[in-house]
Every structure is written in C-alpha cells, then in structure tokens.
Amino acid sequence: MTVLVFGGSSQIGHFLLPRLRACGEPVLAVSRHPRPAQAGLEWLVGSLPDQVPPLPSLSAIISFGPLHALAEWLACTPLRSAPRVIATSSMSAESKRESLVPAERETARRLRAGELALAAACASHGCAWTVLRPTLVYGAGLDQSLSPIARRAMRLRVFALPAGRGLRQPVHADDIAQAVLAALERPASSGRIVPIGGGERLPSAQMFARVRRSLPRATLPLPVPRVLLRLGRHLLPPLRGPLSRLDSDLVADNDDLQRLLGIHPRPFQPEAGMWIPPDA
C-alpha cells in the first residue's frame, strides 16, 4: 500500500522522504503548492483539515503539522484500512505549561489537547498511533529557533551570547525521521507519546557558542549579561517567555525512545550548512 505524509516539505520531511523512498513503498506527500514528482514520490496539492484530495488505501499516515487539524481530518474521513499513524507534537506541551506568558500556556494546552484528539480519532478507526515530542529541532535550516539566529549573526557579523544556566538538548531533524521509521515497524510504541531529544544535554550558553563556531563567517561575540536579560523580560513582551526560560532545563527523557524505538540521537555538533534552507 501507500504511505501518506503531511508536512513533507518541513525540516523533518526533508530527511524522511528520501528514507521512505529508499524503503520501496509508494509515498504520497501533501503540500499547499505543486511540487515535481520523483521516483516513488507523488506530491498532492492540499492542506489539513478540509482540503485533502481523494486517497488510495494507506498503510501509514505521517504528519508533522498541527495535531488538531490532523485529528479533525481523521475524524471525518472514511479510511479503507486502519493505517498506522505517526505524528509530531512538541516538548513545549510540558515546558510551557507554567509559562509567564498566557499565549505560551495556551500553546501548551492546545498541544496536549491535540494529542488527546488525535488518540480519539485514531481509536475511531482502529488505527495504532504514536506521537513524538521533540525538543529544539535543527538540521535543515528550516527551523524557527536556531537557524534565524545563525543567519542574522552572519548578516550582521555579531552573535549575541545570552547568559543562561538552563540545559538544552537540540535534536537533529534526521534523528526524528529515523524515529518515525522505527515507529512504523515497532508495535510496542503504539498508543505512546514518546519524548525525543538530542544525544547531548548542554548549557544554553554553550549551545549558542557552538552555533557561532559553526558559522562560515567570523562574527563578533556579544555577551548579554543577566541584568540586561531581566530588563528585556520587562521591556520586550514578545521575548518575555524565551528570556525567562534561559535558566530552565528544556530537555527530554530518551529512555522510551531508546527502549521502544532503538533510536540513539546524535550529539549537538552543528555545521555551517545546517543553517541554510535547502532551496536557498
């Protein structure tokens, strides 16, 4: 049968689609924009939850988009089989639960509600499901966290290095893609929400320093002392949440990932090409 992928043009999809094609099973990927077909891969124009074209029988559904939209589509879509469903959520479901920013608390609530809605929709079809909760994702220049920082530093030739004691655990998008493939093959992960972090925990200041060292252009390091960070939390409301978490540990327990899926993510060793989008 066929594997259906929502979010194939995302950073995880960038690594997953070639791996799926190498497995030999036909792949359908849904995008808002037309894209050229490749051997073993057909792109469909559509979007969740209500603009998905007719589909053949599916062996699996993989999604890197919003959980609520996927759950809504599944709940109202007749399926000819009971495909395996793999989706990504985010560790923000936990790390932002007690945020000082109401919008971030709402994000955490919606993520957890989306996970529950997806489980209910899958149950209505008799579909086994697994949800992966990644930490900070990097690797293809498509993320909205480290890559914009790296590109801005290359443009301005200055790299801000905020003081922070909290641990970080960046996870490479290809390690998430490998976890998706493992979940397709390992029934023990069914009905589970599996955290996935990188293979290394490091202080946030060290994480930023490694990003800076990976850049192809020299940048001037600009340490940002704690007093300025405290001031920024009060004067820059959009940054209040991120700045307040610099001293918090944003990590994942990889025990289930290793035990259920056999995945051991790589340590954080960024390279220059990881900050540039594939089409740039």
Phi and psi in degrees as a GROMACS rama.xvg file:
@    title "Ramachandran Plot"
@    xaxis  label "Phi"
@    yaxis  label "Psi"
@TYPE xy
-125.63  144.556  THR-2
-99.0218  129.508  VAL-3
-104.882  131.892  LEU-4
-124.088  123.089  VAL-5
-99.9606  132.345  PHE-6
86.3116  28.19  GLY-7
-65.6061  -22.2669  GLY-8
-90.5313  5.38822  SER-9
-78.7574  177.875  SER-10
-66.7195  -34.8604  GLN-11
-74.071  -41.5976  ILE-12
-58.9621  -33.8996  GLY-13
-54.3282  -36.9099  HIS-14
-93.5662  -29.5629  PHE-15
-72.6153  -43.9244  LEU-16
-56.9012  -46.5328  LEU-17
-61.3815  -35.3579  PRO-18
-68.2411  -40.0228  ARG-19
-64.7484  -43.3365  LEU-20
-61.3561  -36.4558  ARG-21
-67.3817  -22.7166  ALA-22
-75.3576  -17.5197  CYS-23
92.1436  -2.35653  GLY-24
-90.0531  139.524  GLU-25
-58.7352  141.929  PRO-26
-124.229  130.266  VAL-27
-110.349  129.715  LEU-28
-121.974  135.344  ALA-29
-101.598  130.651  VAL-30
-138.312  153.79  SER-31
-71.5017  -19.0295  ARG-32
-124.229  146.193  HIS-33
-61.1853  140.574  PRO-34
-137.682  149.525  ARG-35
-68.9017  139.951  PRO-36
-71.134  155.021  ALA-37
-131.46  167.742  GLN-38
-57.7908  121.067  ALA-39
80.7649  1.7868  GLY-40
-136.503  123.651  LEU-41
-118.74  131.636  GLU-42
-95.8094  133.75  TRP-43
-111.5  144.316  LEU-44
-89.6255  124.147  VAL-45
172.045  -178.259  GLY-46
-160.484  155.031  SER-47
-79.7217  147.927  LEU-48
-99.4918  -10.7161  PRO-49
-124.892  16.3588  ASP-50
-129.245  47.8453  GLN-51
-104.28  124.793  VAL-52
-68.8825  167.378  PRO-53
-56.6012  145.351  PRO-54
-127.05  154.045  LEU-55
-80.4206  -175.737  PRO-56
-62.7298  139.654  SER-57
-118.636  143.312  LEU-58
-93.718  -25.1779  SER-59
-156.768  151.022  ALA-60
-124.862  125.137  ILE-61
-121.265  133.593  ILE-62
-139.227  134.208  SER-63
-114.728  16.8135  PHE-64
-101.207  -168.502  GLY-65
-60.0917  133.843  PRO-66
-65.842  -39.6502  LEU-67
-60.9991  -42.1974  HIS-68
-64.8156  -41.8227  ALA-69
-63.3034  -45.003  LEU-70
-63.1962  -40.8453  ALA-71
-62.7746  -43.7748  GLU-72
-64.524  -45.3045  TRP-73
-61.0515  -40.7201  LEU-74
-63.3532  -28.1794  ALA-75
-113.074  12.1365  CYS-76
-110.969  122.007  THR-77
-71.7501  130.583  PRO-78
-113.444  136.665  LEU-79
-77.0269  -15.4119  ARG-80
-138.286  -170.503  SER-81
-116.979  77.5594  ALA-82
-66.2819  151.45  PRO-83
-69.1714  136.116  ARG-84
-117.706  124.109  VAL-85
-123.465  129.154  ILE-86
-140.211  158.611  ALA-87
-107.832  141.005  THR-88
-113.331  -133.655  SER-89
-162.82  148.104  SER-90
-67.2126  -9.23233  MET-91
-60.8576  -21.056  SER-92
-57.1604  -28.3369  ALA-93
-104.868  -44.922  GLU-94
-68.0588  -22.2965  SER-95
-104.528  8.54287  LYS-96
-60.7983  -37.8217  ARG-97
-109.788  25.3356  GLU-98
-59.6849  151.952  SER-99
-72.9658  -14.3638  LEU-100
-101.817  119.467  VAL-101
-54.9752  -39.1631  PRO-102
-63.4225  -34.3262  ALA-103
-73.0452  -36.5271  GLU-104
-62.6646  -37.2874  ARG-105
-66.7027  -38.1079  GLU-106
-59.1839  -45.94  THR-107
-62.186  -42.1179  ALA-108
-62.8745  -43.7177  ARG-109
-65.972  -36.6124  ARG-110
-62.8748  -46.2499  LEU-111
-66.4947  -39.8624  ARG-112
-64.9412  -37.8357  ALA-113
-64.2627  -38.2388  GLY-114
-62.2291  -43.4859  GLU-115
-66.1647  -41.0578  LEU-116
-64.1912  -39.3168  ALA-117
-64.574  -43.6846  LEU-118
-59.4692  -41.9205  ALA-119
-66.3414  -42.3257  ALA-120
-64.232  -40.6042  ALA-121
-65.2212  -39.5927  CYS-122
-61.5235  -34.8073  ALA-123
-66.0017  -23.8942  SER-124
-102.166  -4.35204  HIS-125
71.8627  27.5956  GLY-126
-91.982  132.873  CYS-127
-73.0374  146.522  ALA-128
-142.049  154.727  TRP-129
-141.898  136.291  THR-130
-114.237  129.743  VAL-131
-101.472  132.76  LEU-132
-111.134  93.3775  ARG-133
-77.2469  156.571  PRO-134
-84.8927  -146.065  THR-135
-65.8022  118.19  LEU-136
-98.5055  138.55  VAL-137
-146.296  175.625  TYR-138
128.331  -21.461  GLY-139
-128.415  8.30043  ALA-140
71.0797  13.9627  GLY-141
-110.145  -1.72084  LEU-142
-77.2135  164.987  ASP-143
-109.805  24.7379  GLN-144
-121.905  -78.7957  SER-145
-79.1882  -37.117  LEU-146
-61.4565  -45.2479  SER-147
-60.2739  -36.0386  PRO-148
-63.2229  -45.3301  ILE-149
-63.8636  -44.5619  ALA-150
-68.2183  -37.4009  ARG-151
-65.2162  -40.1322  ARG-152
-64.0166  -39.235  ALA-153
-66.1014  -35.0453  MET-154
-72.9643  -41.8607  ARG-155
-92.4029  -13.8383  LEU-156
64.1724  23.2838  ARG-157
-133.237  134.322  VAL-158
-121.77  113.229  PHE-159
-72.9328  132.881  ALA-160
-121.296  88.6425  LEU-161
-70.5066  141.176  PRO-162
-68.6832  137.454  ALA-163
-170.112  137.705  GLY-164
-100.164  -11.8541  ARG-165
-68.8129  147.027  GLY-166
-83.0511  147.055  LEU-167
-125.827  156.747  ARG-168
-142.084  64.873  GLN-169
-59.3955  139.363  PRO-170
-118.977  131.078  VAL-171
-71.316  138.128  HIS-172
-59.8397  -31.0832  ALA-173
-69.4483  -30.5083  ASP-174
-67.9768  -33.8454  ASP-175
-67.8362  -41.6043  ILE-176
-59.0056  -40.8546  ALA-177
-66.936  -34.6388  GLN-178
-65.8836  -37.04  ALA-179
-60.551  -47.4593  VAL-180
-62.1388  -40.507  LEU-181
-64.1168  -39.2247  ALA-182
-63.9829  -32.1076  ALA-183
-64.2768  -29.0218  LEU-184
-101.102  -10.0709  GLU-185
-119.814  100.781  ARG-186
-59.9076  -22.0401  PRO-187
-63.2023  -19.4329  ALA-188
-86.6873  -1.47819  SER-189
-64.4127  140.032  SER-190
70.3522  22.2501  GLY-191
-122.123  145.65  ARG-192
-101.482  114.803  ILE-193
-111.531  113.82  VAL-194
-65.9591  148.178  PRO-195
-143.533  112.663  ILE-196
-117.593  172.15  GLY-197
-68.1247  176.797  GLY-198
-83.8388  9.69926  GLY-199
-150.235  136.756  GLU-200
-105.902  129.905  ARG-201
-144.506  152.64  LEU-202
-59.0734  146.535  PRO-203
-57.3872  -37.7199  SER-204
-61.8742  -38.5949  ALA-205
-70.175  -36.0222  GLN-206
-59.4747  -48.3936  MET-207
-62.9918  -37.6722  PHE-208
-63.927  -37.2092  ALA-209
-69.3158  -37.9116  ARG-210
-59.5467  -46.2958  VAL-211
-60.024  -44.1069  ARG-212
-65.0558  -24.4171  ARG-213
-79.9774  -13.4113  SER-214
-70.2594  144.655  LEU-215
-76.4762  -9.99361  PRO-216
-117.473  144.789  ARG-217
-68.0114  138.302  ALA-218
-130.394  151.012  THR-219
-83.4894  121.352  LEU-220
-70.4968  134.212  PRO-221
-125.833  90.2976  LEU-222
-61.9849  136.834  PRO-223
-111.783  106.692  VAL-224
-68.3588  163.759  PRO-225
-62.9708  -34.3709  ARG-226
-63.5994  -36.8573  VAL-227
-70.8075  -34.3467  LEU-228
-65.9054  -41.2427  LEU-229
-64.1486  -40.6214  ARG-230
-64.1507  -40.5765  LEU-231
-62.6137  -33.9645  GLY-232
-61.5377  -30.675  ARG-233
-88.3375  -35.3049  HIS-234
-92.9993  -19.1125  LEU-235
-123.839  82.3008  LEU-236
-51.8634  -39.7057  PRO-237
-62.2803  -23.1595  PRO-238
-99.9467  3.76221  LEU-239
-60.834  -43.6868  ARG-240
-65.1066  -56.9367  GLY-241
-57.33  -41.0341  PRO-242
-68.0156  -35.7002  LEU-243
-70.3412  -19.0076  SER-244
-94.3786  1.90295  ARG-245
-62.7968  -25.3815  LEU-246
-99.7334  5.55699  ASP-247
-100.474  147.007  SER-248
-81.389  119.24  ASP-249
-112.356  82.0899  LEU-250
-131.745  170.876  VAL-251
-128.517  148.085  ALA-252
-87.2033  112.706  ASP-253
-88.6851  11.6159  ASN-254
-59.5265  -48.6356  ASP-255
-65.5781  -37.0947  ASP-256
-58.5891  -43.9985  LEU-257
-76.3653  -39.7997  GLN-258
-73.925  -43.3387  ARG-259
-86.612  -34.6098  LEU-260
-113.894  -12.2426  LEU-261
68.5148  26.0183  GLY-262
-102.059  130.658  ILE-263
-123.745  93.2066  HIS-264
-60.7292  155.39  PRO-265
-75.3679  156.077  ARG-266
-70.1454  169.689  PRO-267
-85.3021  97.8905  PHE-268
-130.327  75.5767  GLN-269
-68.3682  152.87  PRO-270
-125.607  161.449  GLU-271
-57.0172  -41.3912  ALA-272
-66.3925  -14.2625  GLY-273
-73.3524  -11.7022  MET-274
-102.725  -0.188402  TRP-275
-109.765  125.518  ILE-276
-59.0479  149.569  PRO-277
-56.7933  -33.8376  PRO-278
-93.0748  3.56212  ASP-279
